[in-house]
Amino acid sequence: MRLLVLGGTEFVGRAVVEAACARGWEVTVLHRGRHRPPAGVRSLHGDRTAPDGLAALAADTGTWDVVVDTWSAAPRAVLEAARLLHGRAGRYVYVSSRSVYTWPWPSVDGPAGAGEPVEGAAADAEATDYPRDKRGGELAAAGTFGERDSLLVRAGLILGPHENIGRLPWWLTRIARGGPVLAPGPRELAVSFIDARDLADWILAAAGQRLSGPYDLAGPPGHTTMGELLDACVRVTGADAELRWTDPEVIADAGIEPWTGLPVWVPPGAELYSPVHRADVSRALATGLECRPAEETVADTWRWLTRIGGVAPLRPDRPPVGLDPEVEAAVLAGPGGVPATTPEEGASGQ
């Protein structure tokens, strides 16, 4: 199989490239040159934000069985690439997001009829907001290649090595510092995510099966729990961290935002919980989706993080995540209290 990945040097795109190389596929990547692509691929350079950003691809004589595009900004960039590649590629896979749904996103607990895409998106639009940009990318891919030859991958929460949003790396680096750690409860709260490598494996298998149309891709409900996830962080880092499980009400009273202040976590009963952690992924499971154990994702992410010096790369177009150490210490101290050990004083090092 001949694969073209538009991007291919960061997170999901990189996972797709590595998975394809492992299968013996012939892989070409178009990228800006900011990051070195995996070994064994053919590189083309181009910046899709520039007027001539696809010049190298236009001049290339290659043809491909599958194109994978992870673009997240102006939909017109997807439209331009799809138009250029129509007739030179057999299938266009666009990695989208569950954010394209109107609220509430569909879930196993959600109301019947949930799942309509957001309005106001256009294939030829400039950048607006994330949901409409991703929906515009979908319209560009499907409108150019047709519904039969396009696959729209509506991904949920993605974790794993090379993560450039910072969610799991934040937890790993925080726990690696040791000391008391604010752990958002309840400990048995079910959470789900998909490892970028499992997402990549499904994409390539789906392309081989010639699947088309939209698919929701996330971990199945109950994939893991907050307790299992954070316990795994403690084990793999070898830190002297003490997880202090804290009621959601205490966290809310402290003004800490779920999902961003404490990455991954959403309190049970919150409006965001089911859409994020209880997505209906039955169609993807029926077509071969397999999700590795959470501990494997945590261990491999920590291994990658330590290999690059302990600081994860972050996308400049996404807001930072994580909790200020002073806020954490104040919550751990309780009303009017003084923490016996601050996170910095309890650090064990990395």
TIPABA-680642 format. One line per 10 residues: number of its first residue (from 1); their letters; for each residue z, y, x of C-alpha. Coordinates in pm, 1 decimal. Example, Ala and Ser with C-alpha at 12.3 -4.5 7.8 and 13.67 -1.06 7.14 Angstrom:
BEGIN
1	AS	780.0 -450.0 1230.0  714.0 -106.0 1367.0
% end
This chain:
BEGIN
1	MRLLVLGGTE	0.0 0.0 0.0  -81.2 351.8 117.5  187.8 609.0 33.7  190.1 986.3 60.4  527.9 1158.9 35.1  531.9 1532.7 -15.4  842.2 1609.6 185.6  980.2 1285.7 321.7  1221.9 1417.4 583.7  1535.5 1485.3 375.1
11	FVGRAVVEAA	1759.2 1283.4 143.0  1560.9 1121.0 -141.6  1220.2 1175.3 14.9  1344.2 1030.5 341.1  1492.0 730.2 162.0  1153.6 666.6 -2.2  976.2 685.5 334.1  1222.7 450.3 502.6  1203.8 201.7 215.3  824.2 205.1 224.4
21	CARGWEVTVL	815.0 156.0 602.1  1052.1 -138.0 565.2  800.0 -292.1 325.6  519.2 -248.5 574.0  345.0 24.9 373.7  118.5 277.7 543.5  300.7 609.7 504.3  189.4 971.8 540.0  425.4 1266.1 495.3  346.3 1632.1 435.1
31	HRGRHRPPAG	638.5 1844.7 553.6  726.4 2183.4 698.7  834.3 2050.7 1036.8  1198.2 2153.2 1004.7  1320.9 1794.3 1027.8  1181.1 1499.7 1216.9  1037.7 1236.3 981.7  1132.8 869.5 1017.6  953.1 677.2 1290.6  628.7 502.2 1211.5
41	VRSLHGDRTA	477.5 755.5 971.8  177.2 984.3 997.7  272.8 1352.7 972.8  87.5 1644.2 820.5  242.2 1991.2 836.0  236.2 2236.7 550.1  463.7 2482.7 370.0  404.5 2463.9 -5.2  555.9 2808.5 -52.5  275.2 2961.6 158.3
51	PDGLAALAAD	-72.9 3045.0 21.6  -240.6 2793.6 253.6  44.5 2543.7 249.5  -177.5 2250.3 152.2  -451.5 2322.7 405.5  -369.0 2024.0 624.3  -373.3 1795.2 321.2  -701.3 1942.9 197.3  -862.6 1886.8 536.4  -735.0 1531.3 563.6
61	TGTWDVVVDT	-970.1 1253.4 455.4  -697.8 1010.0 351.1  -661.6 840.1 15.7  -344.2 687.6 -120.2  -229.0 435.8 -375.8  85.2 633.7 -458.0  208.4 991.7 -414.0  582.1 1069.0 -435.4  679.9 1432.4 -486.2  1041.8 1557.6 -486.7
71	WSAAPRAVLE	969.7 1931.2 -528.7  1244.9 2136.5 -696.7  1118.0 2494.5 -707.7  815.1 2664.1 -866.1  621.3 2410.2 -1074.5  290.4 2560.0 -964.1  343.0 2390.0 -625.2  340.2 2051.0 -799.5  33.4 2154.1 -998.9  -156.1 2261.6 -687.1
81	AARLLHGRAG	-72.9 1937.1 -505.6  -157.2 1719.2 -805.7  -491.9 1890.9 -854.9  -578.0 1851.5 -488.7  -484.1 1482.4 -490.8  -640.4 1385.9 -823.7  -918.9 1145.0 -734.8  -766.6 1075.7 -392.6  -449.2 900.0 -515.0  -397.0 633.0 -775.4
91	RYVYVSSRSV	-55.1 729.1 -908.8  166.2 1038.6 -896.3  543.6 985.8 -896.3  745.4 1300.1 -956.0  1118.4 1282.4 -883.4  1263.1 1496.1 -1159.8  1615.7 1530.4 -1298.7  1814.2 1457.2 -1609.9  1863.9 1833.3 -1616.8  1527.8 1858.6 -1794.5
101	YTWPWPSVDG	1699.1 1756.3 -2120.5  1834.7 2002.0 -2368.9  2211.3 1985.7 -2403.3  2372.7 1745.8 -2455.4  2181.1 1514.8 -2224.7  2130.2 1167.9 -2372.5  2404.2 914.1 -2300.6  2532.4 587.8 -2439.6  2789.2 792.5 -2633.9  2562.9 1077.5 -2734.2
111	PAGAGEPVEG	2426.7 1174.8 -3073.8  2113.5 1008.2 -3205.8  1803.0 1206.1 -3126.3  1934.7 1358.8 -2803.9  1682.3 1366.5 -2525.2  1426.8 1637.2 -2597.5  1307.7 1828.9 -2289.5  1396.9 2194.0 -2244.1  1159.8 2452.2 -2385.3  991.1 2733.2 -2196.7
121	AAADAEATDY	865.0 2529.1 -1900.6  506.3 2552.5 -1776.9  308.7 2361.1 -1515.6  173.2 2678.0 -1354.3  499.3 2875.2 -1357.4  676.0 3046.3 -1072.9  1038.1 2948.5 -1010.3  1274.8 3019.0 -1299.8  1578.0 2790.3 -1325.7  1636.9 2432.9 -1219.2
131	PRDKRGGELA	1587.7 2259.6 -1558.8  1264.2 2446.3 -1635.9  1136.5 2412.2 -1280.9  1181.0 2035.2 -1293.2  1031.9 2013.2 -1640.7  738.5 2224.8 -1525.2  687.6 1982.6 -1237.4  678.1 1696.0 -1485.7  415.9 1877.5 -1692.4  210.0 1942.2 -1380.9
141	AAGTFGERDS	215.4 1578.6 -1270.1  151.4 1423.8 -1610.8  -98.9 1690.3 -1713.0  -311.2 1634.0 -1402.1  -288.1 1257.0 -1352.8  -243.0 1168.7 -1719.2  46.8 982.9 -1873.9  -88.4 643.7 -1767.6  -103.2 731.8 -1396.4  210.3 941.2 -1362.5
151	LLVRAGLILG	575.2 837.8 -1339.1  857.2 1083.3 -1406.0  1187.3 981.8 -1245.7  1470.0 1168.0 -1417.1  1749.9 1115.7 -1169.4  2120.0 1164.8 -1231.1  2389.1 1204.6 -965.5  2249.0 1089.1 -628.1  2469.5 1009.8 -328.5  2417.8 832.2 1.8
161	PHENIGRLPW	2321.7 892.4 365.6  2135.7 1219.2 437.1  2282.7 1384.8 127.5  2211.1 1757.9 150.6  2409.4 1875.7 -154.1  2748.4 1801.3 0.4  2934.6 1604.8 -267.2  3024.8 1279.1 -94.7  3026.9 1442.5 252.7  3288.2 1687.9 125.1
171	WLTRIARGGP	3518.3 1410.3 9.0  3471.5 1218.9 334.2  3540.4 1516.0 559.1  3836.0 1627.9 347.2  3995.8 1283.3 351.2  3921.6 1245.1 721.9  4145.5 1548.5 785.6  4433.3 1345.0 649.6  4753.1 1456.7 484.2  4809.6 1483.2 108.8
181	VLAPGPRELA	4481.2 1501.1 -83.4  4442.8 1630.9 -437.1  4289.2 1332.6 -616.8  4166.8 1415.6 -968.7  4283.4 1166.0 -1225.5  4296.7 941.4 -1396.5  4255.7 697.6 -1109.9  4073.1 448.1 -1333.8  3823.3 707.9 -1459.6  3478.0 546.7 -1461.6
191	VSFIDARDLA	3207.4 735.1 -1273.0  2849.2 649.4 -1191.4  2595.0 758.7 -935.8  2284.2 615.9 -777.1  2246.5 562.8 -403.8  1931.4 740.6 -281.6  1816.7 412.6 -125.2  1846.1 226.3 -456.2  1653.8 506.4 -621.4  1385.0 476.0 -354.2
201	DWILAAAGQR	1362.7 98.2 -394.8  1316.9 134.9 -769.6  1048.7 403.1 -726.0  841.0 185.0 -497.1  882.6 -122.8 -717.2  796.5 80.6 -1026.5  484.3 213.5 -858.9  384.5 -142.8 -775.5  436.9 -241.1 -1139.5  229.2 61.5 -1244.2
211	LSGPYDLAGP	507.3 191.6 -1464.3  441.8 528.1 -1622.8  613.5 796.1 -1827.7  974.6 915.3 -1800.7  1264.8 696.6 -1685.7  1629.8 793.8 -1649.2  1765.7 680.6 -1312.7  2139.7 678.4 -1255.2  2409.7 426.0 -1191.6  2502.1 220.7 -1497.8
221	PGHTTMGELL	2813.6 336.0 -1686.0  3123.7 202.8 -1513.3  2947.9 160.6 -1178.1  3273.8 256.4 -1004.5  3590.1 461.9 -1060.9  3736.1 770.3 -897.1  4006.5 546.3 -753.6  3758.4 304.7 -600.3  3545.1 587.2 -464.3  3829.0 777.6 -297.6
231	DACVRVTGAD	4004.1 462.8 -177.0  3678.2 370.0 -5.2  3672.4 712.9 161.6  4022.5 650.7 297.2  3928.9 305.6 427.2  3605.0 398.0 600.2  3743.5 711.9 766.7  4062.1 538.1 879.3  4250.0 858.0 799.3  4621.2 894.3 726.6
241	AELRWTDPEV	4533.5 1061.1 399.0  4760.9 1026.6 98.2  4578.8 1041.9 -234.3  4795.7 1229.0 -483.4  4658.3 1152.1 -827.5  4683.5 1458.0 -1048.4  4644.6 1497.9 -1424.4  4331.4 1678.1 -1543.9  4546.7 1931.9 -1728.6  4714.3 2040.5 -1404.5
251	IADAGIEPWT	4376.2 2081.1 -1238.1  4241.3 2282.3 -1530.2  4548.8 2508.1 -1532.6  4484.1 2584.0 -1165.5  4134.5 2709.2 -1251.5  3959.8 2437.9 -1052.4  3609.1 2365.0 -1174.5  3517.1 2000.1 -1233.2  3200.8 1877.0 -1062.3  3183.1 2167.0 -814.9
261	GLPVWVPPGA	3542.4 2229.0 -703.1  3611.9 1856.2 -699.1  3268.3 1698.4 -650.3  3161.6 1402.9 -868.3  3471.5 1431.6 -1089.8  3450.7 1533.9 -1454.2  3767.0 1494.4 -1667.8  3755.5 1236.2 -1946.4  3681.7 1391.1 -2281.4  3504.3 1691.2 -2129.8
271	ELYSPVHRAD	3167.4 1782.9 -2273.7  3004.1 1709.8 -1937.9  3156.7 1364.9 -1887.4  2930.8 1132.9 -2089.6  2603.1 1309.8 -2003.9  2681.7 1284.4 -1632.6  2861.6 951.1 -1601.0  2744.1 747.8 -1900.4  2366.8 779.7 -1895.1  2165.8 514.6 -2076.4
281	VSRALATGLE	1969.7 350.9 -1794.3  1888.0 30.1 -1979.2  1510.7 80.0 -1936.3  1546.1 118.4 -1559.9  1775.7 -184.2 -1537.6  1523.8 -388.5 -1736.4  1253.2 -297.3 -1487.1  1448.6 -399.7 -1178.4  1700.0 -125.8 -1092.9  1979.1 -262.6 -873.3
291	CRPAEETVAD	2274.5 -53.0 -754.4  2469.9 -145.3 -444.0  2852.9 -137.0 -441.7  3007.3 207.2 -410.9  3190.5 109.4 -92.7  2858.8 42.6 81.2  2732.7 388.9 -9.5  3056.4 546.6 115.1  3059.5 349.5 441.0  2696.2 418.7 523.3
301	TWRWLTRIGG	2732.6 788.6 440.8  3034.4 812.7 671.0  2846.0 630.8 946.8  2557.1 876.7 915.3  2791.0 1176.1 895.1  2977.8 1085.3 1211.4  2650.5 1016.4 1391.7  2531.6 1374.3 1327.6  2860.5 1531.8 1432.1  3051.8 1539.4 1104.0
311	VAPLRPDRPP	2875.5 1833.6 937.8  2624.9 1751.0 664.8  2310.5 1964.0 627.8  2314.0 2167.4 306.9  2021.8 2290.1 101.8  2017.0 2670.4 96.9  1910.9 2674.3 -268.9  2222.7 2495.7 -396.9  2572.5 2640.3 -434.5  2846.1 2504.7 -206.2
321	VGLDPEVEAA	3084.7 2244.3 -341.4  3444.4 2162.1 -262.1  3794.4 2300.6 -294.1  3955.2 2578.8 -93.8  4241.1 2428.1 114.6  4485.7 2695.9 -2.4  4413.6 2619.7 -367.6  4458.1 2248.5 -302.0  4788.7 2305.4 -121.8  4918.6 2523.8 -404.0
331	VLAGPGGVPA	4839.4 2261.1 -667.9  4998.0 1986.4 -461.2  5310.7 2197.5 -418.9  5353.3 2232.6 -793.4  5480.9 2541.5 -980.5  5663.9 2769.7 -740.0  5670.7 2508.6 -468.4  5575.3 2512.7 -101.3  5379.9 2215.0 29.8  5562.6 2017.7 292.1
341	TTPEEGASGQ	5235.7 1952.9 474.4  4915.6 2149.9 432.3  4583.8 1967.1 464.9  4531.8 2124.1 809.4  4876.6 2027.7 936.1  4824.7 1672.1 819.7  4486.8 1637.1 984.9  4416.1 1322.8 1177.1  4086.0 1444.0 1320.4  3736.0 1302.9 1300.3
% end
